[in-house]
Amino acid sequence: MQRFAQAMGRRDWRDAELAAEKIDAAKLPERERALFAHLRGKLEWARGRLDAAIERLRECTTLASSSRAPELHVMNVAAMAAVLLELGRIRDADAVIASLPPASRGCAEAHRAFRRVRDDELGDLRVREDATKDPIERVLIAWAWERRGDEARMQELLAGTRVPDDVATMYPSIWAWLGAKLP
């Protein structure tokens, strides 16, 4: 399990897949099984296998109900919302987003606004900028600035944001917009 988690942290998807194949999830304690399911879901997502990612993330949700592993539950539900949004399943994502604690909805709400092409759902962008360090949410705020006609602010925000290397495979809808904006 340790090798798998380390490979995931390095974003070495091939090594993570090889390590995961050697783990007998049934022998893991329940909390570790939940973490394993979450990481497998993230691996499937990173590999572009979104339907498989949803299945793994659902498995984690079952194992890590909010009472047993609350931090993992919130991380997992947020990941599930993102994958559903990438699949275009906005109504399903709405229910998942609603189950997140309000303080954990920022990126999911921004992603949903992006998928709906409704920058007005984001409210005051300066407040959102100040409230987040999440690079995907910052990219989505940049998109909203562009939609509102402030190209300079969009460029400034993108220039100050470290875009994850795997955004093209994990967020293809966002990459379709973002890829053209990067040098």
SVG drawing of the C-alpha trace seen along z (x, -y; Angstrom):
<svg xmlns="http://www.w3.org/2000/svg" viewBox="-30 -44 37 54">
<polyline fill="none" stroke="black" stroke-width="0.4" points="0.0,0.0 2.9,-2.4 4.5,-2.0 1.1,-2.6 0.5,-5.8 4.0,-7.0 3.6,-6.5 0.3,-8.3 2.0,-11.2 4.6,-11.3 1.9,-11.1 3.7,-8.1 0.6,-6.4 2.2,-3.3 4.1,-2.5 0.9,-3.1 -1.0,-0.7 1.6,2.0 1.7,1.5 -2.1,1.5 -2.3,4.9 -0.3,6.5 -2.6,5.3 -5.3,7.6 -7.9,5.0 -10.0,7.5 -7.1,8.0 -6.9,4.3 -8.6,2.8 -11.7,0.9 -10.2,-2.6 -7.3,-1.6 -9.7,0.1 -11.5,-3.2 -8.2,-5.1 -7.2,-2.4 -10.6,-2.8 -10.1,-6.6 -6.6,-6.4 -7.7,-3.8 -10.5,-6.2 -8.0,-9.0 -5.7,-6.7 -8.6,-5.8 -9.4,-9.5 -5.8,-10.4 -5.7,-7.7 -8.8,-9.2 -11.1,-6.3 -13.8,-8.4 -16.6,-5.7 -14.2,-3.4 -13.2,-6.3 -16.8,-6.9 -17.1,-3.2 -14.0,-3.3 -15.0,-6.7 -18.4,-5.3 -16.8,-2.3 -14.7,-4.7 -17.9,-6.7 -19.5,-3.6 -16.4,-2.6 -15.6,-6.1 -18.9,-7.5 -18.6,-10.9 -18.7,-9.4 -15.8,-7.0 -13.3,-9.0 -14.7,-12.5 -11.6,-14.0 -11.4,-11.2 -15.1,-11.3 -15.0,-15.0 -12.0,-14.6 -13.6,-11.7 -17.0,-13.4 -15.3,-16.4 -13.4,-14.1 -16.6,-12.4 -18.3,-15.8 -15.4,-16.7 -15.5,-13.4 -19.3,-13.6 -18.9,-17.2 -16.2,-16.0 -18.7,-13.3 -21.3,-16.0 -23.5,-14.6 -24.3,-18.0 -27.6,-16.9 -25.8,-14.0 -23.0,-16.3 -25.4,-18.8 -26.5,-16.3 -23.0,-15.3 -21.9,-19.0 -24.9,-19.6 -23.6,-16.8 -20.3,-18.6 -19.8,-20.9 -20.3,-24.5 -16.6,-25.4 -15.5,-22.5 -17.7,-23.4 -15.6,-26.2 -13.8,-24.3 -16.8,-22.1 -19.1,-25.1 -16.6,-26.8 -16.3,-23.7 -20.1,-23.4 -20.4,-27.1 -17.8,-26.4 -19.7,-23.4 -22.9,-25.3 -21.1,-28.3 -22.6,-30.5 -19.8,-32.7 -22.6,-34.7 -22.9,-31.7 -19.5,-32.6 -20.4,-35.9 -17.6,-38.2 -14.4,-36.8 -12.0,-38.8 -13.4,-37.2 -13.1,-33.7 -9.5,-34.5 -8.5,-35.5 -10.3,-32.4 -8.6,-29.7 -5.2,-28.2 -6.6,-25.4 -5.0,-25.7 -8.1,-24.3 -10.4,-26.7 -8.0,-29.6 -8.0,-28.5 -11.9,-28.5 -11.9,-32.0 -9.6,-33.1 -12.1,-31.7 -14.9,-33.8 -12.7,-36.9 -12.4,-36.4 -16.2,-35.8 -16.7,-39.1 -14.5,-40.9 -11.3,-41.3 -8.7,-39.6 -5.8,-41.3 -7.0,-39.9 -7.5,-36.5 -3.9,-36.5 -2.6,-37.8 -4.3,-35.1 -3.2,-32.3 0.4,-33.6 0.4,-33.3 -1.2,-29.8 0.8,-26.6 -1.3,-24.4 -1.1,-20.7 0.6,-18.6 -2.4,-16.2 -5.1,-18.8 -5.5,-17.7 -6.5,-14.1 -8.3,-14.8 -10.2,-17.9 -10.5,-17.7 -13.3,-20.2 -11.2,-22.8 -8.1,-21.9 -10.1,-22.7 -10.3,-26.3 -7.0,-26.5 -4.7,-24.9 -5.2,-27.8 -4.4,-30.3 -1.1,-29.0 2.2,-29.9"/>
</svg>
